[in-house]
């Protein structure tokens, strides 16, 4: 998650914080610890307390990663059921217009905090941006999506030479991920240049169903697999 330091009374100068905690309780505790840290007393409001009215809530603009999806369920539950409000917080869940823009939005003052990926934290730090990561919002398996119903892919080695859909295509990321899996499955002679590339952005299911790609990578098991099945790919599978 990300914080703009001028909005909070913290002793460490923080421009961004990336958060990935796994439960409503952890998420609430982390966000509330920031808000409560700037109060002069230890009181928290309760739903039965007059202190919980909107005029007394501390607003936190929280950028999602990247559009509303099952990853954000703890935040949505905490918002919808008044858990944030019971700690004196008005947490506004905001969808950034672009997957990569969390730090720019925070530095521009349009977000206070943002859920993002550890990869982005490392990239931003390498560019000299004042960033700090704390905790983990969730853990999920990432990998490759394919349609097992077509029958031409039954194991990772079968992906050799296939068309890969991935954000950043035609960059080297997609083939590097897939070829590592292919070689780990025993096919050591697969030429990394044999892969064809498609940039379907993060619309992985659409790329496969439109036959623009055979596999898609940078997908998450807890989102793309249910999405693909809901869209009619009954044999959606994952490496």
Residue frames relative to the residue before (quaternion, step in Angstrom):
aa qw qx qy qz dx dy dz
X 1.0000 0.0000 0.0000 0.0000 0.00 0.00 0.00
X 0.2893 -0.7873 0.5238 0.1483 3.59 -1.11 0.46
X 0.1261 -0.8001 0.5846 0.0463 3.54 -1.03 0.80
X 0.3064 -0.6955 0.6113 0.2208 3.55 -1.16 0.63
X 0.4540 -0.7501 0.3930 0.2769 3.63 -0.40 1.17
X 0.6304 0.5531 -0.3606 0.4082 3.59 0.99 -0.62
X 0.6468 0.5421 -0.3203 0.4304 3.58 1.21 -0.36
X 0.7908 0.2781 -0.1180 0.5323 3.57 1.17 -0.42
X 0.4179 -0.6925 0.5316 0.2512 3.51 -1.16 0.69
X 0.2472 0.7417 -0.5802 0.2283 3.54 0.02 1.31
X 0.5133 -0.6797 0.4349 0.2922 3.53 -1.08 0.70
X 0.6892 0.4352 -0.2829 0.5056 3.59 1.11 -0.56
X 0.4123 -0.7032 0.5070 0.2800 3.65 -0.82 0.87
X 0.0389 0.8202 -0.5626 0.0967 3.54 -0.27 1.29
X 0.1946 -0.7637 0.6018 0.1291 3.57 -0.90 0.90
X 0.8083 0.0297 -0.0087 0.5880 3.56 0.97 -0.80
X 0.0579 -0.7509 0.6558 0.0527 3.51 -1.17 0.68
X 0.1774 -0.7732 0.6005 0.1000 3.58 -0.81 0.98
X 0.0850 -0.8312 0.5493 -0.0133 3.56 -0.66 1.13
X 0.0547 0.7843 -0.6180 0.0040 3.57 -1.05 0.77
X 0.1534 0.7916 -0.5819 0.1061 3.71 0.44 1.13
X 0.4772 -0.7602 0.3850 0.2150 3.57 -1.00 0.75
X 0.7783 0.2882 -0.1781 0.5286 3.61 1.13 -0.20
X 0.6552 -0.4927 0.3866 0.4224 3.53 -1.27 0.33
X 0.6447 0.5406 -0.3331 0.4256 3.56 0.93 -0.86
X 0.6834 0.4703 -0.2940 0.4747 3.58 0.86 -0.95
X 0.6448 0.5290 -0.3225 0.4476 3.56 0.92 -0.91
X 0.6750 0.4950 -0.2915 0.4630 3.55 0.86 -0.99
X 0.6632 0.5195 -0.3160 0.4364 3.56 0.88 -0.91
X 0.6740 0.4982 -0.3062 0.4514 3.57 0.93 -0.86
X 0.6758 0.4753 -0.3007 0.4764 3.57 0.88 -0.88
X 0.6794 0.4973 -0.2985 0.4495 3.56 0.93 -0.88
X 0.6033 0.5631 -0.3716 0.4252 3.58 1.05 -0.66
X 0.6312 0.5184 -0.3289 0.4739 3.57 1.12 -0.65
X 0.6998 0.4728 -0.2787 0.4572 3.55 0.80 -1.02
X 0.6926 0.4779 -0.2875 0.4574 3.56 0.89 -0.92
X 0.5765 0.6149 -0.3719 0.3890 3.56 1.16 -0.51
X 0.7101 0.4308 -0.2766 0.4833 3.57 1.15 -0.46
X 0.5417 0.5925 -0.4200 0.4232 3.58 1.25 0.13
X 0.4991 -0.6812 0.4572 0.2790 3.54 -1.16 0.58
X 0.7558 0.2587 -0.1940 0.5694 3.57 1.22 -0.14
X 0.5800 -0.6130 0.4273 0.3244 3.55 -1.31 0.12
X 0.4352 0.7239 -0.4532 0.2849 3.58 1.21 0.16
X 0.1118 -0.7290 0.6671 0.1050 3.52 -1.23 0.63
X 0.4520 -0.6813 0.4874 0.3065 3.55 -1.07 0.61
X 0.2280 -0.7414 0.6126 0.1519 3.53 -1.23 0.43
X 0.6597 -0.5205 0.3499 0.4141 3.57 -1.20 0.38
X 0.6822 0.4689 -0.2884 0.4812 3.57 1.18 -0.44
X 0.6246 0.5694 -0.3225 0.4262 3.55 1.30 -0.08
X 0.5267 -0.6312 0.4689 0.3230 3.57 -1.08 0.72
X 0.5670 0.6181 -0.3767 0.3932 3.55 1.24 -0.44
X 0.6214 0.5779 -0.3310 0.4127 3.58 1.26 -0.27
X 0.4532 0.6820 -0.4875 0.3032 3.60 1.12 0.02
X 0.7117 -0.5114 0.2889 0.3854 3.53 -1.25 0.58
X 0.6338 0.5633 -0.3432 0.4040 3.59 1.04 -0.66
X 0.7299 0.4150 -0.2360 0.4893 3.57 1.19 -0.43
X 0.5283 0.6408 -0.4131 0.3736 3.59 1.23 0.04
X 0.3775 -0.6959 0.5684 0.2239 3.54 -1.09 0.80
X 0.3018 -0.7852 0.5178 0.1555 3.58 -0.60 1.14
X 0.0217 -0.7622 0.6469 -0.0051 3.54 -0.99 0.94
X 0.2082 -0.7704 0.5934 0.1053 3.58 -0.70 1.10
X 0.0736 -0.8398 0.5368 -0.0342 3.52 -0.28 1.33
X 0.2705 -0.7682 0.5630 0.1406 3.58 -0.66 1.14
X 0.3586 -0.7386 0.5349 0.1992 3.56 -0.90 0.96
X 0.3444 -0.7230 0.5631 0.2039 3.54 -1.32 0.26
X 0.5827 -0.5859 -0.5425 0.1513 1.66 -0.12 2.44
X 0.7368 0.1677 -0.1220 0.6435 3.53 1.28 -0.54
X 0.6607 -0.5114 0.3539 0.4203 3.58 -1.18 0.43
X 0.1837 0.7705 -0.5828 0.1815 3.58 -0.71 1.10
X 0.7528 -0.4198 0.2371 0.4482 3.65 -1.20 0.19
X 0.5303 0.6332 -0.4127 0.3841 3.61 1.16 -0.44
X 0.7362 0.4547 -0.2208 0.4501 3.55 1.06 -0.77
X 0.3226 0.7935 -0.4767 0.1978 3.59 1.26 0.09
X 0.6476 0.5104 -0.3565 0.4394 3.67 0.84 -0.76
X 0.6625 0.5014 -0.3089 0.4629 3.57 1.00 -0.80
X 0.6539 0.5162 -0.3100 0.4581 3.57 0.99 -0.86
X 0.6439 0.5143 -0.3168 0.4696 3.58 0.98 -0.87
X 0.6660 0.5059 -0.3063 0.4545 3.58 0.89 -0.92
X 0.6652 0.4913 -0.3013 0.4747 3.57 1.06 -0.74
X 0.7155 0.4770 -0.2639 0.4369 3.58 0.77 -1.05
X 0.7564 0.3805 -0.2043 0.4912 3.59 1.03 -0.74
X 0.5743 -0.6578 0.3575 0.3311 3.57 1.21 0.38
X 0.3569 0.7483 -0.4975 0.2554 3.60 1.19 0.31
X 0.6408 0.5015 -0.3262 0.4811 3.59 0.96 -0.81
X 0.6619 0.5182 -0.3116 0.4430 3.57 0.87 -0.95
X 0.6357 0.5432 -0.3403 0.4302 3.59 1.02 -0.71
X 0.6897 0.4069 -0.2674 0.5360 3.56 1.31 -0.29
X 0.6059 -0.5975 0.3466 0.3946 3.55 1.25 0.30
X 0.5807 0.6012 -0.3564 0.4175 3.58 1.22 0.44
X 0.1523 -0.7183 0.6694 0.1133 3.52 -1.16 0.76
X 0.0530 -0.8257 0.5613 -0.0198 3.58 0.00 1.34
X 0.1525 -0.7888 0.5937 0.0456 3.56 -0.60 1.19
X 0.2327 -0.7842 0.5644 0.1113 3.58 -0.60 1.17
X 0.0476 -0.8294 0.5540 -0.0537 3.56 -0.56 1.23
X 0.3011 -0.7333 0.5830 0.1781 3.57 -0.96 0.91
X 0.3482 -0.7192 0.5538 0.2339 3.64 -0.61 1.03
X 0.5236 -0.6446 0.4508 0.3272 3.60 -1.10 0.58
X 0.7829 0.1833 -0.1071 0.5848 3.57 1.23 -0.35
X 0.6074 -0.6087 0.3900 0.3294 3.54 -1.09 0.83
X 0.7724 0.4202 -0.1921 0.4357 3.57 0.96 -0.85
X 0.6210 0.6620 -0.2987 0.2948 3.57 1.22 -0.32
X 0.3156 0.7936 -0.4923 0.1683 3.64 1.18 0.07
X 0.7100 0.4612 -0.2929 0.4443 3.59 0.75 -0.98
X 0.6255 0.5298 -0.3500 0.4534 3.62 1.04 -0.69
X 0.6490 0.5231 -0.3165 0.4528 3.56 1.01 -0.84
X 0.6563 0.5007 -0.3116 0.4706 3.58 1.03 -0.76
X 0.6754 0.4913 -0.2980 0.4623 3.56 0.89 -0.93
X 0.6738 0.4754 -0.2879 0.4869 3.57 1.16 -0.59
X 0.5256 -0.6760 0.3851 0.3442 3.59 1.28 -0.06
X 0.5319 0.6456 -0.4048 0.3693 3.59 1.24 0.25
X 0.7440 0.2011 -0.1627 0.6161 3.59 1.33 -0.21
X 0.3415 -0.7109 0.5698 0.2312 3.54 -1.23 0.50
X 0.7953 0.0352 0.0237 0.6047 3.55 1.01 -0.87
X 0.0239 -0.8107 0.5848 0.0102 3.60 -1.16 0.48
X 0.3783 -0.6781 0.5841 0.2364 3.53 -0.99 0.87
X 0.1206 0.7933 -0.5895 0.0932 3.59 -0.88 0.84
X 0.5870 -0.5832 0.4275 0.3641 3.56 -1.28 -0.10
X 0.6109 -0.5680 0.3967 0.3831 3.61 -1.08 0.61
X 0.5732 0.5980 -0.3734 0.4176 3.58 1.13 -0.64
X 0.6669 0.4976 -0.3052 0.4632 3.57 0.96 -0.86
X 0.5995 0.5635 -0.3547 0.4441 3.56 1.06 -0.71
X 0.6749 0.4875 -0.2904 0.4717 3.57 0.91 -0.94
X 0.6535 0.5184 -0.3152 0.4525 3.58 0.97 -0.85
X 0.6765 0.4901 -0.2963 0.4630 3.57 0.92 -0.89
X 0.6418 0.5177 -0.3230 0.4645 3.57 1.00 -0.81
X 0.6431 0.5309 -0.3184 0.4508 3.59 1.03 -0.82
X 0.6810 0.4660 -0.2767 0.4924 3.57 1.19 -0.55
X 0.5677 -0.6374 0.3604 0.3762 3.57 1.29 0.14
X 0.4298 0.6903 -0.4806 0.3282 3.58 1.18 0.31
X 0.4757 -0.6898 0.4642 0.2870 3.61 -0.96 0.84
X 0.2036 0.7980 -0.5326 0.1950 3.58 0.15 1.28
X 0.0597 -0.7777 0.6251 0.0274 3.54 -1.25 0.52
X 0.1955 -0.7824 0.5799 0.1151 3.58 -0.88 0.88
X 0.0462 0.7892 -0.6124 -0.0039 3.56 -1.08 0.67
X 0.8559 0.0944 -0.1118 0.4959 3.53 -1.06 0.91
X 0.3612 -0.7081 0.5668 0.2164 3.54 -1.34 -0.15
X 0.4068 -0.7351 0.4916 0.2293 3.55 -0.80 1.03
X 0.7649 -0.2021 0.1396 0.5955 3.57 0.96 -0.83
X 0.2478 -0.7220 0.6146 0.1991 3.50 -1.35 0.17
X 0.0923 0.7819 -0.6125 0.0705 3.57 -0.88 0.93
X 0.5294 -0.6348 0.4575 0.3278 3.56 -1.18 0.49
X 0.1254 -0.7699 0.6227 0.0618 3.54 -0.98 0.92
X 0.1974 0.8006 -0.5476 0.1422 3.56 -1.10 0.59
X 0.6860 -0.4479 0.3830 0.4267 3.52 -0.98 -0.97
X 0.2482 -0.7467 0.6039 0.1269 3.56 -1.03 0.93
X 0.1219 0.7723 -0.6196 0.0684 3.59 -1.02 0.81
X 0.4549 -0.6681 0.5195 0.2771 3.55 -1.29 0.38
X 0.2760 -0.7957 0.5203 0.1411 3.57 -0.22 1.28
X 0.5631 0.6307 -0.3748 0.3803 3.57 1.20 -0.47
X 0.6153 0.5562 -0.3511 0.4345 3.59 1.16 -0.46
X 0.4067 -0.7842 0.4003 0.2438 3.59 1.25 -0.34
X 0.6206 0.5727 -0.3602 0.3964 3.61 1.18 -0.20
X 0.7290 0.2916 -0.2157 0.5805 3.58 1.26 -0.13
X 0.0371 0.8100 -0.5822 0.0603 3.56 -0.60 1.14
X 0.7756 0.1046 -0.0564 0.6199 3.57 1.29 -0.34
X 0.6949 -0.5016 0.2958 0.4220 3.62 -1.12 0.47
X 0.6150 0.5719 -0.3577 0.4084 3.62 0.97 -0.76
X 0.6152 0.5766 -0.3429 0.4142 3.59 1.14 -0.60
X 0.5853 0.6006 -0.3720 0.3979 3.60 1.21 -0.26
X 0.4345 0.7123 -0.4593 0.3047 3.60 1.22 -0.22
X 0.8450 0.1680 -0.1458 0.4863 3.57 -0.85 1.03
X 0.4995 0.6682 -0.4234 0.3531 3.60 1.24 0.00
X 0.5195 -0.5967 0.5000 0.3522 3.56 -1.33 0.19
X 0.1757 -0.8036 0.5669 0.0457 3.54 -0.76 1.13
X 0.1890 -0.7405 0.6315 0.1310 3.55 -0.99 0.85
X 0.2202 0.7706 -0.5736 0.1696 3.56 -0.85 0.96
X 0.5420 -0.5898 0.4705 0.3702 3.60 -1.09 0.59
X 0.7533 0.3607 -0.2639 0.4826 3.57 -0.92 0.82
X 0.4348 0.6738 -0.4775 0.3590 3.58 1.25 0.00
X 0.5919 -0.1281 -0.7936 -0.0582 1.64 -2.08 1.44
X 0.2380 0.7885 -0.5320 0.1967 3.60 1.02 0.66
X 0.6755 -0.5569 0.3284 0.3545 3.57 -1.28 0.22
X 0.4782 0.7358 -0.4138 0.2423 3.60 1.20 -0.35
X 0.6848 0.5151 -0.2974 0.4211 3.58 0.77 -1.02
X 0.6998 0.4459 -0.2823 0.4813 3.61 0.73 -0.97
X 0.6163 0.5514 -0.3569 0.4344 3.60 1.01 -0.68
X 0.6662 0.4927 -0.2989 0.4734 3.59 0.98 -0.87
X 0.7120 0.4648 -0.2695 0.4521 3.56 0.75 -1.08
X 0.6829 0.4939 -0.3074 0.4418 3.60 0.86 -0.88
X 0.5839 0.5553 -0.3737 0.4593 3.59 1.14 -0.54
X 0.6668 0.4880 -0.2942 0.4803 3.58 1.00 -0.81
X 0.6220 0.5439 -0.3318 0.4552 3.56 1.05 -0.80
X 0.6931 0.4669 -0.2777 0.4737 3.58 0.84 -0.93
X 0.6294 0.5308 -0.3380 0.4558 3.59 1.05 -0.72
X 0.6674 0.4769 -0.2864 0.4952 3.57 1.24 -0.48
X 0.6871 -0.5412 0.2605 0.4089 3.57 1.27 0.27
X 0.6142 0.5266 -0.3692 0.4573 3.60 1.20 -0.15
X 0.0915 -0.8636 0.4959 -0.0012 3.53 0.15 1.33
X 0.6833 0.5043 -0.2878 0.4427 3.58 1.21 -0.36
X 0.4142 0.7112 -0.4790 0.3052 3.63 1.18 0.27
X 0.3326 -0.7534 0.5409 0.1707 3.56 -0.67 1.15
X 0.4470 -0.7186 0.4624 0.2645 3.59 -0.65 1.07
X 0.6355 0.5258 -0.3392 0.4523 3.60 1.17 -0.41
X 0.5359 0.6493 -0.3984 0.3639 3.60 1.24 -0.12
X 0.5961 0.5949 -0.3633 0.3985 3.58 1.19 -0.37
X 0.2771 -0.7106 0.6192 0.1868 3.53 -1.13 0.73
X 0.2875 -0.7993 0.5197 0.0915 3.55 -1.08 0.77
X 0.0288 -0.7728 0.6340 -0.0010 3.53 -1.14 0.79
X 0.2414 -0.7609 0.5835 0.1492 3.56 -0.93 0.86
X 0.0155 0.8065 -0.5871 0.0676 3.53 -0.18 1.33
X 0.4479 -0.6748 0.4399 0.3880 3.54 1.35 0.29
X 0.7399 -0.3681 0.2739 0.4920 3.61 -0.89 -0.87
X 0.4980 0.6327 -0.4378 0.3999 3.58 1.25 0.36
X 0.0605 -0.8765 0.4775 0.0078 3.52 0.70 1.21
X 0.6567 0.5150 -0.3185 0.4496 3.58 0.89 -0.91
X 0.6465 0.5267 -0.3188 0.4506 3.57 0.94 -0.88
X 0.6327 0.5499 -0.3361 0.4294 3.59 0.99 -0.81
X 0.6898 0.4629 -0.2807 0.4807 3.57 0.99 -0.80
X 0.6980 0.4839 -0.2863 0.4435 3.58 0.87 -0.90
X 0.6712 0.4643 -0.2940 0.4976 3.57 1.20 -0.45
X 0.4313 -0.7287 0.4228 0.3228 3.57 1.37 0.00
X 0.3845 0.7020 -0.5027 0.3264 3.56 1.11 0.62
X 0.7957 0.1091 -0.0493 0.5937 3.57 1.22 -0.41
X 0.4472 -0.6744 0.5227 0.2684 3.54 -1.29 0.48
X 0.7801 0.0625 -0.0116 0.6225 3.55 1.14 -0.73
X 0.1674 -0.7600 0.6160 0.1223 3.56 -1.26 0.36
X 0.1206 -0.8031 0.5800 0.0641 3.54 -0.94 0.85
X 0.6826 0.3621 -0.4163 0.4792 3.49 -1.41 0.45
X 0.4281 0.6652 -0.4857 0.3720 3.53 0.95 0.96
X 0.3113 -0.7428 0.5624 0.1872 3.55 -1.25 0.41
X 0.5590 -0.6565 0.4107 0.2963 3.54 -0.86 1.07
X 0.7306 0.4542 -0.2541 0.4420 3.58 0.92 -0.87
X 0.7276 0.3775 -0.2599 0.5104 3.60 1.22 -0.03
X 0.7594 0.4069 -0.2480 0.4431 3.61 0.50 -1.13
X 0.6290 0.5311 -0.3624 0.4370 3.62 0.98 -0.65
X 0.6805 0.4407 -0.3106 0.4963 3.67 0.79 -0.82
X 0.6304 0.5362 -0.3421 0.4450 3.60 1.00 -0.77
X 0.6665 0.5089 -0.3092 0.4486 3.59 0.85 -0.96
X 0.6669 0.4896 -0.3063 0.4709 3.60 0.94 -0.84
X 0.6418 0.5203 -0.3211 0.4629 3.57 1.03 -0.76
X 0.7000 0.4427 -0.2596 0.4966 3.58 1.17 -0.57
X 0.6983 -0.5189 0.2582 0.4201 3.57 1.24 0.30
X 0.5547 0.5679 -0.4178 0.4418 3.60 1.23 0.02
X 0.1584 -0.8615 0.4754 0.0823 3.56 0.39 1.27
X 0.7381 0.3633 -0.2207 0.5239 3.59 1.17 -0.49
X 0.1811 0.7908 -0.5572 0.1773 3.58 1.06 0.69
X 0.0230 -0.8206 0.5686 -0.0535 3.54 -0.79 1.06
X 0.2936 -0.7766 0.5534 0.0660 3.52 -1.29 0.50
X 0.1236 -0.7301 0.6654 0.0941 3.53 -1.13 0.80
